[in-house]
Structures are given as structure tokens and as C-alpha cells.
Amino acid sequence: KKPPLPPKDYLITEATYSGIAKDHNNRFTATFKVYVFEQEQPAYTVIPIIHTGLALRDVQVNGVPAGILTNGNWHNISLNQPGYHEVQAVFSIGPGKQSVVLPVGRAVINQIDFTVSDNDMEITVNPALSAELETLADRTRFTGYAPPTDQLQLTWLRRSEKPIKRPALFYANTRTLLSVDADILRVSAEVGLEVIQSSLNRVSLLVPENYVV
């Protein structure tokens, strides 16, 4: 019998981001576990690894320096062997001294290990679950897990400083489809939100009077 087709070409099953905040930049080491599905015919699978907005220093696949193909906003690697592979990338982002936004590729499991060279810091990562904050002699360490996401926002402040709560800023666009039946007017509206500052805990949509949802 013919074997079933794979759901996609590859999966990033696990990603670990280990970083440290420095005065001039923030350095990270990202380790990925990538599973490549077997193809009907031998072929290269192109996998985006690191965003081009990050300063890339080194990429290795299974302990060997990897060839990098830049396409669009991502640095990509190419794999032609099915099965699991370990990919490690070293990069920097900066010079954010209190907050950085890290674009990431979607992985099933995301682990974060971030250190600031000060033992009086409050570190938060959004989004993050099962977070732990450890205060050591000369540094503060954050460890936690994040759900599949497109970016990680890391923020660190001194505990003596109260974080400034900023109002949410966002763009909203709507696309509306109207259809006229014999005795009724149907409306289907799609609303897109792009949050550019802070976060939104809830959203309210106002429907015109005399309309039934």
C-alpha cells in the first residue's frame, strides 16, 4: 500500500532560548529540535530559523556549520535527511536596556532561560507559562515555557522601580460583507487588530440597533 502523505514537510518540536542582557546588546543561543518528514523523492526542505532583524553569529546543524539561505525576513537552513536534527544558532539583539522583542518561529514547546546581571531585577516574558524567577548573588534568572507564538517580549526592571502602565495602542480594520435575501439583510464582519503597545485584555464590538447576532 502507498504510505500516507506527511502533514507537512517539517516540524519544529522544541525550541530553547538562552540569553543574557548586556550593556550594549543582548546575546542569545537558540537550540531547535527539527523533525523532517520523509518525501516521496529526495528533496531539500527549507526551514526558517532566525529573523533577519537579529544579528546572526553562528548556525550549526547536528554540530556542523550550516549553510544559510536568506529569503524574505528569515535566515533559512536546508535539510535533505529525514528524521530529527538539532539546530543551534547564536545571535544578538539590542541595544534595548529594559525591553526587547524577539521574533521567533513557531515551535510546539518553547523554553526560555534569560539572565540579567543584577540581583534586584523583575523579569517578565510575554507570553510565558510556568515562569520562575531566581535571585542569585550577582544576577537574576528567569526560566519558563511559552505557548506557540510568533514573538517573545522580554522586559526587566529594578524591583524598586514601579513599572509604567501604558495605555494600549492598536490599529483596527474591518471587512464587511452584505448579502440581501428576500426579506432580510445579512452582514458578516471581520475585524483585525494589530496591538502596537501594551496589551488588550478584552475587546467590545458595538452592533447597530435592530440587528440580531
C-alpha positions in Angstrom: 0.0 0.0 0.0 1.1 3.5 -0.6 2.3 5.2 2.6 0.2 8.2 3.8 1.4 11.7 3.0 3.1 13.6 5.9 1.0 16.6 7.3 3.8 19.0 6.3 7.5 19.0 5.3 8.9 19.5 8.8 8.1 20.2 12.4 10.0 22.3 15.0 9.1 20.2 18.0 11.1 22.1 20.6 12.9 25.5 20.9 15.1 26.7 23.8 16.2 30.3 24.0 19.0 31.1 26.5 20.0 34.7 26.7 21.9 37.3 28.8 21.3 41.0 29.0 24.5 43.1 28.5 25.2 46.8 28.3 25.4 47.1 24.6 23.4 44.2 23.3 21.5 41.0 24.4 23.1 37.7 23.3 21.1 34.5 22.8 21.7 30.9 22.0 18.7 29.2 20.4 18.5 25.4 20.1 15.9 23.7 18.0 14.8 20.1 17.6 13.6 19.8 14.0 11.9 16.7 12.5 11.9 16.4 8.8 9.4 14.0 7.2 10.4 11.6 4.5 9.5 12.7 1.0 8.4 10.5 -1.9 11.5 11.7 -3.8 14.8 13.0 -2.4 14.4 16.8 -1.9 15.8 19.6 0.3 13.5 21.0 2.9 14.0 24.8 3.6 13.4 25.7 7.2 13.3 29.3 8.5 15.3 29.6 11.7 16.3 33.2 12.7 14.7 36.5 11.8 16.9 38.9 9.7 16.3 41.6 12.2 18.6 39.8 14.6 22.4 39.9 14.4 23.3 36.3 13.4 26.7 35.0 14.6 26.7 31.2 14.0 24.4 28.4 13.0 25.2 24.7 13.3 23.2 21.6 12.3 24.0 18.4 14.3 27.2 20.1 15.4 28.4 21.0 11.9 28.4 24.6 10.5 25.3 25.1 8.4 24.8 26.8 5.0 22.4 29.8 5.4 19.9 30.9 2.8 18.3 34.3 3.4 14.8 34.6 2.0 12.5 37.5 2.9 12.7 38.2 6.6 14.3 34.9 7.7 17.6 33.1 7.6 16.9 29.5 6.4 18.7 26.2 6.6 18.2 23.3 4.1 17.9 19.6 5.2 17.6 16.6 2.9 17.8 13.8 5.5 14.5 12.7 7.2 14.3 12.3 11.0 15.3 14.5 13.9 18.0 17.2 13.7 19.5 19.6 16.3 20.0 23.2 15.1 21.8 25.7 17.2 22.0 29.4 16.4 23.9 32.2 18.2 22.6 35.8 17.7 22.3 39.2 19.3 19.6 41.8 19.6 19.9 45.2 21.1 20.5 47.7 22.4 17.3 47.5 24.4 18.3 48.0 28.1 14.9 47.3 29.6 12.9 45.5 27.0 13.4 43.6 23.7 11.0 41.9 21.3 12.3 38.7 19.8 10.7 37.4 16.6 10.6 33.6 16.7 9.4 30.7 14.6 6.6 28.6 15.8 7.5 25.6 17.8 5.4 23.1 19.8 7.5 23.6 23.0 9.2 26.9 23.8 11.6 27.2 26.8 13.1 30.5 27.9 16.2 31.0 30.1 17.1 34.7 30.5 19.6 36.3 32.8 20.2 39.9 33.8 23.5 40.8 35.6 21.8 42.4 38.6 20.2 40.6 41.6 17.5 43.3 42.1 15.5 42.8 38.9 12.0 41.9 38.0 11.9 39.9 34.7 8.7 39.2 32.7 8.3 37.3 29.4 5.1 37.6 27.3 3.7 35.1 26.6 5.1 32.8 29.2 3.7 30.0 31.4 5.2 28.2 34.4 7.6 31.1 35.0 10.2 31.0 37.8 12.3 33.9 38.9 15.6 33.1 40.7 17.7 35.7 42.6 21.4 34.8 42.7 24.4 36.6 44.2 25.1 38.8 41.2 22.3 38.2 38.7 18.6 37.5 38.3 17.5 34.5 36.2 14.1 33.8 34.5 13.1 30.4 33.4 9.7 29.4 31.9 7.8 28.0 29.0 5.8 29.7 26.3 3.0 28.5 24.0 3.5 28.5 20.2 4.0 32.2 19.3 5.5 34.5 16.7 7.4 36.7 19.1 8.7 36.9 22.7 8.7 40.2 24.6 11.3 40.3 27.4 11.1 43.1 30.0 13.3 43.7 33.0 13.1 46.5 35.6 14.5 47.1 39.1 12.2 45.9 41.8 12.5 49.3 43.4 11.1 50.9 40.2 7.4 50.7 39.6 6.6 49.7 36.0 4.9 52.3 34.0 1.5 51.1 32.8 0.9 52.4 29.3 -2.4 52.6 27.6 -3.0 50.1 24.8 -2.5 51.4 21.3 -3.7 49.4 18.4 -4.9 49.6 14.8 -8.2 48.1 13.8 -9.5 47.3 10.3 -12.8 45.9 9.3 -14.0 44.0 6.2 -17.8 43.7 5.8 -19.8 41.5 3.5 -23.5 42.4 2.9 -25.9 40.0 1.3 -29.5 40.8 0.5 -32.1 38.0 0.8 -35.8 38.2 0.0 -36.8 39.5 3.4 -33.5 40.0 5.4 -30.2 41.8 5.2 -27.3 39.6 6.3 -24.0 41.2 7.5 -20.7 39.4 8.0 -17.9 41.5 9.5 -14.3 40.6 10.1 -12.2 42.8 12.5 -8.4 42.7 12.5 -6.5 44.1 15.5 -2.8 45.0 15.5 -1.6 45.8 19.0 1.5 48.1 19.0 1.8 49.0 22.7 0.8 47.3 25.9 -1.9 44.6 25.7 -5.6 44.2 25.3 -7.5 42.2 28.0 -10.8 42.4 26.2 -12.4 43.8 23.1 -16.0 45.1 22.7 -17.8 45.3 19.4 -20.8 47.6 19.0 -23.6 46.2 16.8 -26.1 48.7 15.3 -29.6 48.7 16.7 -32.3 46.4 15.2 -29.6 43.8 14.2 -29.7 40.3 15.6 -26.4 38.5 16.2 
